[in-house]
Amino acid sequence: MNGLHALFKPTGIAIVGASEKVTKIRGRLLKLLVDGGYQGNIYPVNPSSPVIQGLPAYPNVAALPDIPDLALIAVPAQQVMQVLEECARKGIKAAAVFSAGSAADPVGSRLQDQVAEFSQRTGLRVLGPNAEGFIDTINRVIATFSPTMQMSSPVKAQGPRQGYVSIVSQSGAMAFALYSRACADYLPIGHLVSTGNEADVECAEVIDYLIEEGSSRAILLFLEGFKNPARFVEVAQKAAAAGIAIIVAKVGKSTAGQRATVSHTAHLAGSDMAYDAIFSRYGVIRVDDPEEMIALGSVVSAGILPKGKRVAIITTSGGAGGWAADICEEAGLSVPELHPDFKAHLRGIIPDYGSAENPVDVTASVVEDGGVTLMAILKEVAGTEGIDIALVIVSLVSPERLGQIEAPLSALLSGMSRPMLFHSPGTSHDSARRILMQAGSAQLNLPVFARAMNKLADYSDFLERRRPASSKTGQPQPTVTAVPYHRDLLSDTDALLDAYGIARPAEALVRTPSQAVAQAQRIGYPVALKVISERVPHKTEAGALALSLATDAQVAQAFEQVVANARNYANDPSIDTVLVQKMMPPGRELMVGGIMDPDFGPMVMLGFGGIYVEILRDVTLAPAPLALADAHAMIDRLKGSSLLRGARGEAASDVDALAGLLVATSHLLNDAHQDIGELDFNPVIVYPEGQGVAVVDSLIVKKTIVPEQATPACHTATAAGG
Amino acid sequence: MNGLHALFKPTGIAIVGASEKVTKIRGRLLKLLVDGGYQGNIYPVNPSSPVIQGLPAYPNVAALPDIPDLALIAVPAQQVMQVLEECARKGIKAAAVFSAGSAADPVGSRLQDQVAEFSQRTGLRVLGPNAEGFIDTINRVIATFSPTMQMSSPVKAQGPRQGYVSIVSQSGAMAFALYSRACADYLPIGHLVSTGNEADVECAEVIDYLIEEGSSRAILLFLEGFKNPARFVEVAQKAAAAGIAIIVAKVGKSTAGQRATVSHTAHLAGSDMAYDAIFSRYGVIRVDDPEEMIALGSVVSAGILPKGKRVAIITTSGGAGGWAADICEEAGLSVPELHPDFKAHLRGIIPDYGSAENPVDVTASVVEDGGVTLMAILKEVAGTEGIDIALVIVSLVSPERLGQIEAPLSALLSGMSRPMLFHSPGTSHDSARRILMQAGSAQLNLPVFARAMNKLADYSDFLERRRPASSKTGQPQPTVTAVPYHRDLLSDTDALLDAYGIARPAEALVRTPSQAVAQAQRIGYPVALKVISERVPHKTEAGALALSLATDAQVAQAFEQVVANARNYANDPSIDTVLVQKMMPPGRELMVGGIMDPDFGPMVMLGFGGIYVEILRDVTLAPAPLALADAHAMIDRLKGSSLLRGARGEAASDVDALAGLLVATSHLLNDAHQDIGELDFNPVIVYPEGQGVAVVDSLIVKKTIVPEQATPACHTATAAGG
């Protein structure tokens, strides 16, 4: 068990600042704890009265007759430190500090630093400040003042298969907002922890505690940013090993500042993409909105994940079924042909004017016999092959629809090996939602259903890949480099790239037109010319490159032109060095890059090049180093990946060579992450299967030690793109 | 008034098949009509009993003591035609046929044809068959058997500004599903019409009726396809003129069959894109899911549209505010800096640890004084400038939050000139939703809020553009063509394109290597060679083109090669014609195309070329002919449009020239739509501002009269792409 046992499973609880008035935070805290049925001793602490809410109260912490594990501190911010010191002196092991003030304002910020120092010094673990507390519905510890607790009642996990879902949130309001939504949908919430400003205890550590505690099957995490990103990476791996799903809402995409950068790669990445990369690598499921978060919790709680993306849609309304099919396909699910046996059986059950084709229109008439026909249909759906998910569309406006088949429906669902979920096109009655959740299903709105299933199928695939026996697994292997990495390699990009086996087209540096012609003849026509200068990092806009030169005369003339353009652009008459490079035949243009994320370290980027890269941002990021399987997964995450794999009759590209380049680049980044700031291979031309890739242009930006100085762009040894 | 007055505002109603049993459709129909408070005479018709549900009943239609306008027919499908004939003989003017059977099954299909013929012959207007009836809550005509009516109660439009929303649906189940959701959200529904199989009355005609009837401010349309697309186009224009929003769910994207086609354009279009094009042209708002449909109805019903996309987010929870900002920006809204005066005023109201920056974190403390501070904040928000939409995020879990400020909130909202909407991160109490709707606001989930506002701002812009006084307006102008269109032009594509002023690069047809060299010298190097043959429509895969040829020797050699490749590919040794074309310098590659949509006629397509076109489908379609403003709107609908307009420091492209090409192409398509099946200009190279466009390759597919024969590809006069 990690060190949070005293915080979350305390033997006794002191409430410092407890009040008689239950309309106030300080009174509600005590009342909720008592009403919640906490089994340990409760000690109200307040000098104003010897009895508070019927319990003996104490004037201060020192006067307590016993040493409780935990103190809940609801005194004004100015008194918090004094109370904490008293707690430490008393031997109390943990505290939750509710007092307000965010880390961003002066008062809150000072308290933040003081609490951090205090906790470090005394070992007393502190939740908050500015936390809204925590709850444990299983052991009945309700340590919060949130009024939501008086309006939303938690339910227990039901039946042999349902598991608890817990909520961990840096925002107190979001913690209880999710809680109220979960309760309204009869989702069994085990723990809820509002971590507030995280002066000491941070969300990753809380998740770690919940994994060890063992009652949670899914953790809903509302996140603004990690205090200790590396700790989260560890915890995410532990959760994956334990089969506990972390479902995360990471906010702050829109406000994430874009760092000033030289390379394309860093500009495209932004800090939020690094979170996506980490989440993707470690099987953390990212959600887009609160409703989706609850939906994912519901399905995971029910204990069965979809093993793929094939949906059978069973609908009492053809119109709703058509809409569902559209929404499913839009979200990346498939609505395939169903098994002939299933269709034959179904035709024997449904009216002639129905349809046994997916989406299966069983017609509204099947619900008119008290549920007998509906159950017969659902049994057929449960038994058929070739699908991963069943979606049943039926009106749940009335409580009777499911009420009359509650027992057989529960029995059917508990025996199923894949999810069967329900959608009511109109409103859904409270009791219908309860019956479904307790039977291991849920009522979901269509877009949420589609997105949730898509993500859970990916998560299921992730869990499958990480099994030791899986053929899909891939652990990063050290790349065999020609020369081990050492910092001197940075002074010669050619040697660095050679060391990692990253090949470039034939090329030579020249300083005169006649040298250019001689080298062009040696390399073979056509060639490209490119000015090499730190003052001209992006050649296209400077007119500092010439492509497809086919004759000696063209080369000589182009040399004069590009040098003149570059001198003019950079206002630097000393520019004279030009790279002559083999003009590579056209192929798919991609870019491979590297950034050093301040939170998560070296990351490899892959994206399509050309005009769309900036606008559509079809780029993907992954933490270095990469195993070959990781590199293939990166390629598959591109929206345009099917193009590389040979979609629509196009020739397949050499994805194996591209994956190899990604792995090599990832090792370079990992080895040199102390020295390199950014890396761009752009364009990387990918040729048809078996014909390799060409790194046509490269830019490596070294880390600089002088912070105020412009980052120097390292000599770009290979070149011909822009 | 159109001809549906007798159907929807009947003086009297006969219910044929009416039954005593209110659990059955035939009994419920009568009961709902009576309970709903219908003011005209009601005549149950059933030979089994002289009194049904306390009303005098009649053995058949002929026996009725009076001639009601409308008959509701709920007899078995086999008896429907007989009853309809009786109705016609009696002089009844309209009927609604509830009996089942879809147009797709044999029984339903026969009934469908019989009803269509009957209606044509007698002039008796028929709703259905397979309809679920209609309701008019304002005049209290409840002509349906839907059990939803017993569970959902409609509300009246409130206050001076709220307007009614009506539902028109080809799916009966979806009609009442939307109705139940609308009622749960206190959205005032005026009319609901389930049009069923539309043997006679179709949804476009119903919308026309509703526009003339005048009580609807928005119409929610659930659509599978139009019986008469041209009628819908007329009605949509009428709705726009009347300021009535049509909010449509068009289903069937995923099942829309892709026609077998020769050109890229038709392949990319699919039939669903034509609907998007028509909706976009006529200001019809398309939704993605039921929740969004209700949300849009709510906001339109409240009477104020957003005039732009700038959102001020006012939140009691920083976490929820951050999430909202992410979701808004993702959906295309902006969350801008707020006015300095607003920020200054707000700082005087909110605690120090709040933030006056957008999203404005007013902190949870502002709701602790009975709503006084919250109202003060909302007044500041209502009064500030520089925003188009206010989003207030506050917990509505409890009924008290808004209950205590109902009167001042209503007063504030009724005086606002832009929408102020609310979001409760947790659940929202029923009474809070009621208060908001009645005050002209709504509680919306975040993704739905963001998508709805984005669409309504576009709709508002559409309404603005169609005002006669608007400078943004654009009516299609006849293009001045060199030669008026006549069918003979099709035999010479060059003449056809010249007639419409569509210029191509310099070129010549040749049949020998020496001719090729001579023409290349005349045109000027570099050149491209391309084999011209109907057997080789796509040159790249046949190896039938050669690019960037720079010398006589290269041209001569390439001639032999491309001819050999093409002969081999097409297995046709007679191929000998090659086009020599000026090799155009690189630029932005787009494609312009044309299709003849079976529903909506000639359509122009615009898309980015290159590798992404197939995968990302960044293409847009618009009905021909285009005004210049339409052409610019098409360009702006591309995801990559900002690139053409000069985003991220790139040079702006010549969008005016591109728009001109679109207009010319649209007139060509419009003039020649009887003769042309498909048209492809691919690639169209767009050069920097002022430097024009080049139609590098063109393919025109003539319409063929023999249906079984392969569509012949017309000679591709200009060429060099693939």
Interface residues (C-beta under 8 A of the other chain):
Chain A: A100 G101 S102 A104 D105 P106 V107 G108 P147 T148 M151 S152 S169 Q170 S171 G172 A173 M174 F176 A177 L178 Y179 S180 R181 A184 F222 E224 A249 V251 G252 K253 S254 T255 D288 D289 P290 E291 T316 S317 G318 G319 A320 G322 W323 A325 D326 I327 C328 E329 E330 V335 P351 D352 Y353 S355 T363 A364 S365 S395 V397 S398 S424 P425 G426 T427 N445 L446 P447 P526 E541 S548 A550 T551 Q554 R588 F608 G610 I611 Y612 E614 I615 L616 D618 K639 G640 S642 L643 A647 R648 G649
Chain B: A100 G101 S102 A104 D105 P106 V107 G108 P147 T148 M151 S152 S169 Q170 S171 G172 A173 M174 F176 A177 L178 Y179 S180 R181 A184 F222 E224 A249 V251 G252 K253 S254 T255 D288 D289 P290 E291 T316 S317 G318 G319 A320 G322 W323 A325 D326 I327 C328 E329 E330 V335 P351 D352 Y353 S355 T363 A364 S365 S395 V397 S398 S424 P425 G426 T427 N445 L446 P447 P526 E541 S548 A550 T551 Q554 R588 F608 G610 I611 Y612 E614 I615 L616 D618 K639 G640 S642 L643 A647 R648 G649
